[in-house]
Amino acid sequence: MCTSILEIVQTDGMGKGGEGWIDLTHAVVSYDHPHHALFDDAITIDFVNRALAPGSRIALEISLEAAKALAGALQRAIAQADHAGRGGYAATATATMVR
């Protein structure tokens, strides 16, 4: 069953793929059938630069449980960085949905 669950957010950073480091402009998060991971459904995250070819991406396919653990770890790390005053300009940035 295709879920049609899809979120796209602008990003600011770098990612390393098979051809080296690339500037990242967007992250595409979905819940659907993975292409490689051996799950019925998975959270997939593609970090992309829209100015580059589609193959120039950083791709993840992880279980829903692993995604929940990752989300929790991200939230804890972000909270600690904010508390330490290391949020910089990123702490004031807002995510923008792109459709």
C-alpha positions in Angstrom: 0.0 0.0 0.0 1.4 3.4 -1.0 1.0 5.9 1.9 1.5 9.2 0.0 3.1 10.5 3.2 5.7 13.1 2.1 7.3 16.1 3.7 9.8 18.4 2.1 11.8 21.0 4.0 14.6 23.4 3.1 17.9 22.6 4.6 21.3 24.3 5.0 24.3 22.1 5.2 26.5 19.6 3.5 26.3 15.9 2.8 28.7 13.3 1.6 27.7 10.8 -1.0 29.4 8.5 -3.5 30.8 11.5 -5.5 32.0 13.5 -2.5 30.5 16.4 -0.5 27.5 18.4 -1.9 25.7 21.4 -0.7 22.2 20.5 0.6 19.1 22.5 -0.2 16.2 20.2 0.7 15.4 17.1 2.7 12.6 14.9 1.4 11.1 12.6 4.1 8.5 9.9 3.3 6.9 6.8 4.6 6.5 4.2 1.9 8.0 1.0 0.4 11.8 1.2 0.5 13.8 0.4 -2.6 16.7 -1.4 -0.9 16.0 -1.9 2.8 14.3 -5.2 3.6 11.1 -3.7 5.2 7.5 -3.7 4.0 7.5 0.1 4.7 10.2 2.5 5.8 11.0 6.1 6.6 13.1 7.4 3.7 15.1 10.6 3.9 16.7 12.0 0.8 19.0 15.0 1.2 19.3 16.8 -2.1 20.5 19.8 -3.9 17.9 20.8 -6.5 20.6 22.3 -8.8 22.3 18.9 -9.1 21.3 15.7 -11.0 18.8 13.4 -9.2 21.6 10.9 -8.5 23.4 13.5 -6.4 21.7 12.8 -3.2 22.2 11.3 0.2 19.6 8.6 0.8 18.4 6.8 4.0 15.9 4.0 4.3 15.3 3.1 8.0 12.6 1.3 10.0 9.9 3.3 11.7 11.4 2.4 15.1 14.8 3.6 14.0 13.3 6.8 12.7 11.6 7.4 16.1 14.9 6.8 17.9 16.7 9.2 15.5 14.1 11.9 15.9 14.4 11.6 19.7 18.2 11.8 19.5 17.9 14.9 17.2 15.5 16.6 19.6 17.8 15.9 22.6 20.9 17.2 20.8 19.1 20.3 19.5 17.7 21.0 23.0 21.2 20.7 24.5 22.7 23.0 21.7 20.0 25.6 22.4 20.6 25.4 26.1 24.3 25.8 25.6 23.7 28.9 23.5 25.1 27.4 20.4 22.0 27.7 18.2 23.5 30.6 16.2 21.4 31.7 13.3 20.0 28.2 12.8 18.1 28.5 16.1 16.1 31.4 14.6 15.5 29.8 11.2 12.2 28.3 10.4 11.5 25.3 8.2 9.5 26.0 5.1 7.3 23.4 3.5 7.9 23.2 -0.3 5.3 21.5 -2.4 
